[in-house]
Amino acid sequence: MTRKEIELLGENCPFPIMHIIRKVDLMRPGEKLQFLVDDPLAIKSVPEELEEYPDLSCDITPRGEFWEIVINWGKNK
């Protein structure tokens, strides 16, 4: 399983959302993407945007002054 970390700290919405969706569109089965964001709007918007992708799961974890968003292709993995 491949996991890639992408730092989007200091980027304000809508740019983190656009970048995340662009990367999600290139994902393959079994792949995980990890994003680091510090814009609170991204935490609300990312799960809403991912509703259109039924094979993906999204976990958001606070990490001090930023959040970690992990997107996984395969809801049960």
C-alpha positions as MATLAB code, in Angstrom:
seq = 'MTRKEIELLGENCPFPIMHIIRKVDLMRPGEKLQFLVDDPLAIKSVPEELEEYPDLSCDITPRGEFWEIVINWGKNK';
ca = [
       0.000    0.000    0.000;
       1.339    3.389   -0.989;
       0.996    6.382    1.319;
       1.945    9.904    0.318;
       2.114   12.959    2.612;
       1.298   16.371    1.189;
       1.743   19.498    3.290;
      -0.757   22.288    2.631;
       0.005   24.384    5.712;
      -0.526   28.098    5.176;
      -2.869   27.522    2.226;
      -6.337   29.038    2.593;
      -9.511   27.582    1.103;
     -10.415   26.901   -1.583;
      -6.818   26.008   -2.539;
      -6.387   23.040   -0.136;
      -9.705   21.571   -1.319;
      -8.781   21.988   -4.975;
      -5.377   20.387   -4.413;
      -6.838   17.476   -2.425;
      -9.531   16.735   -5.032;
      -6.956   16.890   -7.837;
      -4.822   14.295   -5.994;
      -7.861   12.145   -5.133;
      -8.789   12.004   -8.818;
      -5.391   10.366   -9.482;
      -5.634    7.775   -6.690;
      -5.509    4.035   -7.354;
      -7.003    1.171   -5.307;
      -5.091    0.555   -2.081;
      -3.471    3.973   -2.067;
      -3.534    6.367    0.901;
      -2.983   10.095    0.840;
      -2.120   12.144    3.903;
      -2.625   15.899    3.889;
      -1.594   18.403    6.533;
      -3.839   21.479    6.650;
      -4.287   24.396    9.019;
      -7.379   26.039    7.514;
     -10.467   25.039    9.559;
     -12.679   25.385    6.476;
     -10.797   22.491    4.863;
     -11.827   20.212    7.736;
     -15.480   20.916    6.989;
     -15.214   20.937    3.194;
     -13.080   17.867    2.487;
     -15.591   15.279    3.817;
     -18.400   17.044    1.934;
     -16.435   16.959   -1.324;
     -15.518   13.291   -0.862;
     -19.174   12.226   -0.680;
     -18.966   11.891   -4.474;
     -16.291    9.171   -4.094;
     -17.992    6.086   -2.592;
     -14.789    3.983   -2.489;
     -12.885    6.462   -0.329;
     -12.754    6.942    3.416;
     -11.540   10.053    5.162;
     -10.092   10.356    8.675;
      -9.313   13.738   10.206;
      -7.069   13.977   13.268;
      -6.056   17.167   15.113;
      -2.281   17.572   15.427;
      -1.759   20.656   17.573;
      -2.138   23.727   15.377;
      -3.018   21.758   12.240;
      -5.010   18.706   11.138;
      -4.022   15.512    9.407;
      -6.434   14.295    6.732;
      -5.923   10.696    5.619;
      -7.828    9.556    2.555;
      -7.877    5.832    1.869;
      -9.123    4.071   -1.263;
     -11.124    1.246    0.239;
     -13.499    1.969    3.093;
     -12.729   -1.237    4.966;
      -8.933   -0.911    4.992;
];
